[in-house]
Amino acid sequence: MRELFIAFGLFLFIEGILYALFPSKMKNMLKKIDTIKDGQLRIGGFIFAIIGFLIIWYLKK
């Protein structure tokens, strides 16, 4: 459970630092997401979820 909180904290840190350092680029990126089809976002999210799972599985092994 501790690792889950660490991972969530790391996620928030990375997201926050990106918005703090590059606010205009992040706003532009969020506007462009609206032009991407739902299926493409779903596939991309699934791929990143699998990659994240594999990294965690490899490190915990």
PEFEN-V228123 format. One record per pair of residues at least 4 apart in sequence whose ideal C-beta (glycine too) atoms are under 8 Angstrom apart, sorted by the first residue. I is the first residue (numbers start at 1). J is the second residue. Records with the same first field share a line. If there is no record, write none. Layout:
I->J / J
This chain:
1->5
2->6
3->7
4->8
5->9
6->10
7->11
8->12
9->13
10->14
11->15
12->16
13->17
14->18
15->19
16->20
17->21
18->22 / 26
19->23 / 26
22->26
23->27
24->28
25->29
26->30
27->31
28->32
29->33
32->36
33->41
36->40 / 41
37->41
38->42
39->43
40->44
41->45
42->46
43->47
44->48
45->49
46->50
47->51
48->52
49->53
50->54
51->55
52->56
53->57
54->58
55->59
56->60
57->61
